């Protein structure tokens, strides 16, 4: 649909639904959502699309360019009514443009990276579509307090649930947030997000999970942002507190963002081959080989917080081994065994968590998979598996390598291994260097702050 037709379609929707506010949403480099609202009494959609809305890009943590003034232009295909606004508000995801004569796309805009990654898949004649199904894990707390100052540092959470043991698929009345998840799913539906199912997760202090159906890469990233937006808003309305932190509590299960994925060409799932291990084709195995070959560097984008590595430890069903196998939750890649439909033959990449910028996270995974396919990386020859037993029983097996132990190691890996990301100019040096700079700042900030547990260990020593 050309731009004029899109504008006409959206204007009709605005009139039919008596829309009062146009809202432009955007994501900064780290992955935090921002927005700006424009009353339709003062501006028209045509003006917004033609002129865009100016903003200061330096406040979005992007690396400096000649002019930090940038422009938001709405992607009209993403129009949807925001159910959390009191006035009738039509919200859009926006693309970031520079202020040059050509209104060039900004190379550090996550949506642009995702669009280039999808284009690379087609340009390299590998497939015409990639499909992504995220699992959202999060905790619900009844009260949260935290602060860090020069002379104090603390956090305190209160949880209405407390199970004695593993709470996976716990039932009501003990699962006290099933109605909340029902309502969340209804809100997600209003945003065009289809939920596959929801349930109580393993964590005994209020851990939840919502899993969505498959989406293409850009839509998957957009709707990851909207899912978090929905849950944060709904919890605020209910006077509850939600966190996607990978490890919000000591000795409790962590929150992951496991991502199911596969490729199709002309509507056919090219990961499927009958009779092979896990029903996986050679292309699927090469894709796995790429993901695992670059797993350490990928962690810089899939697990980009210092807190991420408090989750990636043995003993909590967390993926720590650079291996693959069927129904193996300690491996980085799990091949689901319960799939009966060849159309949905897939792999599950388990390391990611929701501190990631989803555009960069999904794009980096796709670029690693593409590299594996182009270079025919064989995960068997590389020693990545398949392993169908508990990896922790094989810890002394020298064939098995493990994911980075901290964010420092992940950034070091990214410095050494990033050419696969730059294929087809999907990731640029400016973006990678800025990402490393921001994450190093986070590491330094935390490394120089005394920890409450250090007081317990050392204050009276």
C-alpha positions in Angstrom: 0.0 0.0 0.0 1.5 3.4 -1.0 1.8 6.2 1.5 -1.2 8.2 0.2 -3.5 5.2 0.6 -2.1 4.5 4.0 -2.8 8.0 5.1 -6.3 7.8 3.8 -6.9 4.5 5.6 -5.6 5.9 8.9 -7.5 9.2 8.6 -10.7 7.2 8.1 -9.9 5.2 11.2 -9.2 8.4 13.1 -12.6 9.8 12.1 -14.5 6.6 12.6 -13.1 6.1 16.1 -13.1 9.8 17.1 -9.3 9.8 17.8 -8.1 12.8 19.8 -4.4 12.2 20.2 -1.6 10.9 18.0 1.1 9.2 19.9 4.6 8.2 18.6 6.5 5.5 20.4 10.2 4.9 20.0 12.9 2.8 21.7 16.3 4.1 22.7 19.5 2.2 22.1 19.3 0.3 25.5 15.7 -0.7 24.7 13.6 1.6 26.9 10.4 2.9 25.4 9.8 6.6 24.9 6.8 8.5 23.4 5.6 11.9 22.4 1.9 12.9 22.0 0.3 15.4 19.6 -3.3 16.6 19.9 -5.2 16.3 16.6 -6.8 19.6 17.3 -3.5 21.2 16.5 -1.9 19.0 13.8 -2.9 16.7 11.0 -1.7 13.2 10.3 -0.4 14.4 6.9 1.8 17.0 8.7 3.2 14.4 11.1 4.0 12.0 8.3 5.5 14.8 6.1 7.4 16.8 8.7 8.0 14.2 11.4 8.5 15.2 15.0 12.0 16.5 16.0 13.7 15.2 19.1 17.2 15.2 20.8 18.8 11.9 19.8 21.6 12.4 22.4 19.0 11.7 25.2 18.4 8.3 23.6 21.9 7.1 24.4 22.9 7.0 20.7 26.5 7.9 19.7 27.1 11.4 18.7 26.5 12.4 15.1 27.1 15.8 13.5 23.7 17.0 14.6 21.9 15.4 17.5 18.6 16.7 16.2 16.6 13.8 14.8 13.2 13.1 13.4 10.5 10.6 14.4 8.3 9.5 11.5 5.4 7.1 12.3 5.2 3.7 10.7 1.5 3.9 9.6 1.2 0.1 9.4 1.6 -0.1 13.2 -1.4 2.1 14.1 -3.4 0.9 17.1 -5.5 2.4 19.8 -3.6 2.6 23.1 -6.0 1.1 25.8 -4.0 2.7 28.6 -4.8 6.3 27.6 -7.9 8.1 28.9 -8.3 10.2 25.8 -8.8 8.3 22.5 -5.2 7.9 21.4 -3.9 6.3 18.3 -0.3 5.1 18.8 2.4 4.2 16.2 5.9 2.9 16.4 8.2 5.4 14.8 11.3 5.2 12.6 14.3 7.5 13.4 15.6 9.7 10.6 18.4 12.2 10.3 17.9 15.8 9.4 19.9 15.7 6.2 18.3 16.5 2.9 17.5 12.9 2.2 16.0 12.3 5.6 18.3 9.3 5.9 17.5 6.4 8.2 19.6 6.4 11.4 21.8 3.3 11.5 21.5 2.9 15.3 17.7 2.8 15.2 16.8 -0.7 16.4 13.8 -0.9 14.0 16.1 -0.1 11.1 18.5 -2.8 12.2 15.7 -5.3 12.3 14.4 -4.3 8.8 18.0 -4.7 7.4 18.3 -8.1 9.0 15.1 -9.3 7.4 16.2 -7.8 4.1 19.6 -9.6 4.4 17.8 -13.0 4.7 16.1 -12.3 1.4 19.0 -10.7 -0.4 21.2 -13.7 0.4 18.5 -16.0 -1.0 18.3 -18.1 2.1 14.6 -17.6 3.0 11.9 -15.0 2.6 10.8 -14.9 6.2 11.9 -15.6 9.8 9.5 -16.4 12.6 9.9 -15.7 16.3 7.9 -16.8 19.3 9.1 -15.2 22.6 8.3 -16.5 26.1 7.9 -13.7 28.6 8.9 -14.6 32.2 8.4 -12.1 35.0 7.7 -11.8 38.7 4.8 -10.1 40.3 5.5 -8.5 43.7 3.0 -6.8 46.1 5.5 -4.2 47.3 8.9 -3.1 46.1 11.4 -0.6 47.5 15.0 0.1 46.4 17.4 2.9 46.5 21.1 3.6 46.1 22.8 6.7 47.6 26.2 7.7 48.8 25.6 6.3 52.3 22.9 3.7 51.6 22.0 0.9 49.2 19.1 -1.5 49.5 16.2 -3.4 47.9 13.2 -4.9 49.6 10.5 -6.9 47.9 7.3 -8.4 49.3 5.5 -11.3 47.5 2.0 -12.4 48.2 2.8 -15.9 46.9 5.2 -18.3 48.7 5.3 -21.9 47.6 7.3 -24.5 49.4 8.7 -26.0 46.3 8.7 -25.7 42.5 5.6 -23.7 41.5 5.5 -24.7 37.8 1.9 -24.8 36.6 0.6 -24.2 40.1 -3.2 -24.0 40.2 -5.6 -21.6 41.9 -6.3 -20.7 44.6 -2.6 -20.9 45.2 -1.8 -19.3 41.9 -3.3 -15.9 42.9 -2.4 -14.1 39.6 -4.3 -16.2 37.1 -7.0 -13.5 36.7 -4.3 -10.9 36.3 -2.8 -12.9 33.5 -6.2 -13.4 31.9 -6.7 -9.6 31.9 -3.2 -9.0 30.6 -4.0 -11.4 27.7 -7.1 -9.4 26.9 -5.1 -6.2 26.9 -2.5 -7.8 24.6 -5.2 -8.8 22.2 -6.2 -5.1 21.9 -2.6 -4.5 20.8 -2.9 -7.3 18.2 -0.7 -9.7 20.2 -2.0 -13.3 20.1 -1.2 -15.3 23.3 -0.6 -19.0 23.0 -1.0 -19.6 26.7 -0.1 -18.3 30.2 0.8 -20.1 33.4 2.6 -19.9 36.7 6.3 -20.5 36.3 8.8 -22.4 38.4 9.7 -19.5 40.8 8.0 -19.9 44.2 7.6 -16.2 44.9 5.3 -15.0 42.1 6.9 -16.0 38.8 4.7 -15.9 35.7 4.9 -16.7 32.0 3.1 -15.6 28.9 3.9 -17.1 25.6 2.9 -15.6 22.2 2.4 -16.9 18.7 5.0 -16.6 16.0 5.6 -13.2 14.4 8.1 -11.9 11.8 11.3 -10.2 13.2 10.2 -6.6 13.2 6.7 -7.4 14.5 8.2 -9.7 17.1 10.5 -6.9 18.4 7.7 -4.3 18.3 5.3 -6.6 20.2 8.0 -7.5 22.8 8.1 -3.8 23.6 4.3 -3.6 23.7 4.0 -6.7 25.9 6.3 -5.1 28.5 4.4 -1.8 28.1 1.1 -3.7 28.7 2.2 -5.6 31.8 3.9 -2.5 33.4 0.8 -0.4 32.8 -1.7 -3.1 34.0 0.3 -3.8 37.1 0.5 -0.1 38.0 -3.3 0.0 37.7 -3.6 -2.9 40.1 -1.0 -1.5 42.5 1.3 -4.5 41.8 4.9 -4.4 40.7 6.3 -6.4 37.8 9.9 -7.0 36.9 11.6 -8.8 34.0 15.0 -8.6 35.7 16.9 -11.8 35.0 17.6 -12.5 38.7 15.5 -10.3 41.0 15.8 -12.6 44.0 18.6 -14.7 45.6 18.2 -18.5 45.1 15.0 -18.1 43.0 14.5 -19.0 39.4 15.5 -16.3 37.0 13.5 -14.6 34.2 14.4 -15.6 30.7 13.1 -14.5 27.3 13.4 -17.8 25.5 12.9 -17.3 21.7 11.5 -20.0 19.4 12.5 -19.5 15.8 12.4 -20.9 12.3 12.7 -19.9 8.7 10.3 -20.2 5.8 10.6 -19.9 2.0 7.5 -19.6 -0.2 5.5 -20.6 2.8 7.5 -23.8 3.6 9.3 -24.4 6.8 12.9 -25.0 5.7 14.0 -26.1 9.1 11.9 -29.4 8.7 13.2 -32.6 7.3 11.5 -35.9 8.1 13.5 -38.6 9.7 16.4 -36.5 10.8 17.4 -35.7 14.4 14.7 -33.5 15.8 13.2 -33.4 12.3 15.8 -30.7 11.5 17.1 -30.1 8.0 20.7 -29.3 7.2 19.8 -25.6 7.0 18.4 -25.8 10.5 21.6 -27.5 11.8 23.8 -24.9 10.1 21.6 -22.2 11.6 22.2 -23.8 15.0 25.9 -24.0 14.3 26.0 -20.3 13.6 24.1 -19.4 16.8 26.4 -21.6 18.9 29.6 -20.6 17.1 28.8 -16.9 18.0 27.1 -17.6 21.3 29.6 -15.7 23.4 29.4 -12.6 21.3 25.6 -12.9 21.0 25.4 -12.6 24.8 26.4 -8.9 24.6 23.0 -8.4 22.9 20.9 -11.2 24.3 22.1 -10.9 27.9 23.2 -7.3 28.1 23.0 -6.5 31.8 25.2 -7.3 34.8 22.2 -9.0 36.4 21.9 -11.3 33.4 24.8 -13.4 34.6 23.3 -14.0 38.0 20.6 -16.0 36.1 23.1 -17.9 33.8 24.3 -20.2 36.6 23.8 -24.0 37.1 21.0 -25.3 39.2 18.0 -23.3 38.1 17.1 -24.8 34.6 19.1 -21.9 33.2 21.0 -22.4 29.9 24.7 -22.3 30.5 26.2 -24.7 28.0 27.0 -23.9 24.3 25.3 -27.0 23.2 22.0 -28.2 21.7 19.7 -31.2 22.3 16.2 -32.4 22.5 14.2 -31.3 25.5 17.5 -30.2 27.2 16.9 -27.1 29.3 20.6 -26.8 30.4 21.7 -26.3 26.7 21.6 -23.0 25.0 19.4 -24.5 22.3 16.6 -26.9 23.0 14.8 -28.8 20.3 11.2 -29.2 21.4 10.1 -32.8 21.3 6.3 -32.2 21.5 5.9 -30.7 18.0 3.6 -32.7 15.7 3.1 -30.2 12.9 6.1 -29.9 10.5 5.0 -26.3 9.8 6.2 -25.4 13.3 9.5 -27.4 13.5 11.8 -25.0 15.3 14.6 -24.4 17.7 14.4 -22.6 21.0 17.3 -20.3 21.9 17.2 -20.1 25.7 19.9 -17.6 26.9 18.1 -14.3 26.1 16.5 -12.2 28.8 14.2 -9.1 28.7 16.9 -6.6 29.6 17.8 -6.9 25.9 16.8 -4.4 23.2 14.6 -6.8 21.3 15.4 -5.3 17.9 19.1 -5.8 18.4 18.6 -9.2 20.2 16.5 -10.8 17.5 18.6 -9.3 14.7 21.9 -10.5 16.2 20.5 -14.0 16.5 19.3 -14.0 12.9 22.7 -12.7 11.6 24.4 -15.5 13.6 22.1 -18.1 12.0 22.7 -16.6 8.5 26.4 -16.9 9.1 26.0 -20.5 10.0 24.0 -21.3 6.9 26.4 -19.4 4.5 29.5 -21.0 6.0 27.8 -24.4 6.5 28.8 -24.6 10.2 28.1 -28.1 11.3 27.2 -28.1 15.1 28.2 -31.8 15.3 31.7 -31.3 14.0 32.1 -28.2 16.1 31.3 -30.4 19.2 28.1 -28.6 20.1 26.1 -31.8 20.4 23.6 -33.1 20.2 23.5 -33.8 23.9 20.2 -35.3 25.2 21.4 -35.8 28.8 21.8 -33.3 31.7 24.7 -31.2 30.7 25.8 -30.8 34.4 26.5 -34.5 34.5 29.1 -33.8 31.7 30.8 -30.8 33.2 34.2 -32.4 33.0 33.7 -33.2 29.4 36.3 -31.0 27.7 34.1 -30.8 24.5 31.6 -28.7 26.3 32.1 -24.9 26.5 30.0 -22.6 28.6 28.5 -19.1 28.1 30.3 -16.0 29.5 30.3 -15.7 33.3 29.8 -12.0 33.3 29.0 -9.0 31.0 32.7 -8.2 30.8 33.4 -11.5 29.1 30.5 -11.1 26.7 31.7 -7.6 25.6 35.3 -9.0 25.1 33.7 -11.7 22.9 31.8 -9.1 20.9 35.0 -7.1 20.3 36.7 -10.2 18.9 33.7 -11.6 17.0 31.4 -9.1 15.2 32.0 -9.5 11.5 28.9 -11.8 11.2 26.8 -8.9 12.5 28.1 -6.5 9.9 27.1 -8.6 6.8 24.9 -6.6 4.5 25.6 -3.6 6.8 23.0 -4.7 9.3 25.0 -3.7 12.3 27.5 -0.8 11.9 30.8 -0.2 13.8 29.2 3.0 15.3 26.4 1.0 16.8 28.6 -1.8 18.1 31.1 0.6 19.6 28.4 2.7 21.2 26.8 -0.5 22.7 30.1 -1.6 24.2 30.7 1.9 25.6 27.3 2.1 27.3 27.6 -1.4 28.8 31.1 -0.7 30.1 29.7 2.4 31.9 27.1 0.1 33.5 29.8 -2.3 34.6 31.9 0.5 36.1 28.9 2.0 37.9 28.1 -1.3 39.6 31.7 -2.3 40.3 32.4 0.9 42.3 29.2 0.7 44.4 29.5 -1.1 47.8 27.1 -4.0 48.0 24.9 -4.7 51.1 26.3 -8.2 51.2 29.8 -6.8 51.4 28.8 -5.1 54.6 27.7 -8.5 56.0 31.0 -10.1 55.0 33.5 -7.4 55.7 32.2 -4.6 58.0 33.5 -6.2 61.2 36.5 -8.0 59.7 
